[in-house]
Amino acid sequence: MNDADTPRFADDTPDARVTEILREMKLVAVVGISDKPERASHGITKFLKGLGVEVVGVNPMLTEVLGVKVYPSLADVPGSIDVVDVFRRSETVGPVVDASVAVNAKTIWMQEGVVNEDAARVARDAGLDVIMDRCIYKEWLRLLNG
């Protein structure tokens, strides 16, 4: 493994795989989406939309953010979810992973500061890719825009 493939974060996903996930993602579900512009989930939604990625939100308290449809749960999202981008506290990730497995999502992406080894293990055991404690925006810039 060369330096470019050496993980720098809490997970062990090589840069080559992260790059592949970023390039191939078509539908991203932002769990914990916020309608507050100062929140990271709001900015990431705007960024992903700007890339032309289809984005949906998951938050039972909202119906739309930035023109993006928001669903009460992952089970309500139509279509095949490529990435579940998690903006929740680390200790609340378990049920998000369970729901992601149930809807056959391909990747769980826990944003910076979100680390849950038990949930990550459940996701990996179910065949999902897991990216943990990384910002999807920063990783896009680092790996695809550098």
N, C-alpha and C positions, 0 to 999 in steps of 0.2 A: 504494500500500500504506500503510495507516495504522499507528500505533504498535502496536496490538493484533496486527497480522499480521507485525510485524518479528521475525525470529528472534533469540533471545538466546543461542543455543547453537551448537555446532560444525556442526549440520546447517542446512538451509535450509527446513525444513518449517514453513509458516505455522501460527499458532495455530488458525486455523479448521479446518485439516486434522487437526491433532492432536486437537482437540475431537471431530471427526467419528469418528476412529479410536477414541477412548475411549468414546464413546457407543455405537458399533456392535459393539464386541468382545464376542464370545460365548464363544469358546474361546481361552484363553491358555496357551501352553506356556512354562514357566519353565525355561530351560536353565541348568543349574548350580545347581538347587535344593539347599538344604542342610537337614539335620534339626537344625542348631544354631540355637536361638532368637535368638542375637545376630547372625546373618548377615542381610544385607538381603534376600536371596532368600526367606528364611523369613518375614520380616515382610511382604513384598509378597504372598506367597502367601496369608497370613492376611487381608490387606487386600482382595485381589481376591475371595476367597471370601466375605467379609463384604458385598461389593457384589452378590453373587449371580452373579458371573462363573464360568463353568466353567473350572477350572484343572487342568492336568496338569503334572507335573514331568518333566524329562529329566535323568537322572543314572544312569549304569550301576552305581553303587555302592548305590543305594537302591531300595526298592519302594513306599514310602509315606511321606508327610510331611503332618502335619496332616489326615489322612483323604483326602489327594489321592494318586491313583495316580501312580507315577513309572515312566517307561519308560526303557529303556536308550538309545534314540535317537529323534530326530524321526520317522524312518521307521516306528517302532513305534506312534506315536500314532494312534489311530483318529479319524476325523472330519476336518473342515475347520478348520485352524488359522487364526485371525484374526491373532493377535499372537504372535510368538516373542520373548519377553522374555529378553535375554541377560545373564547374570551370569557372564561369563568374562573373562579378561584380553584386552585389545585385540588382541594378536598371535594369539590363538586363534579369532578370530571368523570367519575365512575359511571353514573347514569347516562352521561353523554356518550361515552364509549359503548355502553350496552345498546343504546338507541342507534348508534352508528353501525354496529354489527347487525342489528335487526333489519336495517334498511340496505344492507350490503354496500355501504360506502367503501371507498378504496383506501383513503388516507385520513388519519386523525392528525391534525396539526395543532399542537398546544402552543400558544403564543408565548413570548418572552415572560418569564416569571411563573409560568404554569408548568408544574412538574408533578406527575403522579405515576410513580413506577408501577403500582399495582394495576392501574387502568391501562397503562401502556402494555403491560404483559398480557392482559385480557385481549386487547386489540390485536397484538402480534399473534397470539395463539389462534385468533379467528382469521388470520391471514391479511390483516390490514397493515399498511405501512404506518409507522408512527414517527412523527417529528415533534420534538419536545423542547420547550424553552428557546424557541427561535421565532423571530418576527418574519412573517412571510414577505413583507415589503423589503426589509434589509437583506434577506436571502435572495430575493429577486435582483436587487441592485448588485449584490456581491457576485452572484453566479451568472447572471444573464445580461447585465448591463455594464459590466466592468471592463 
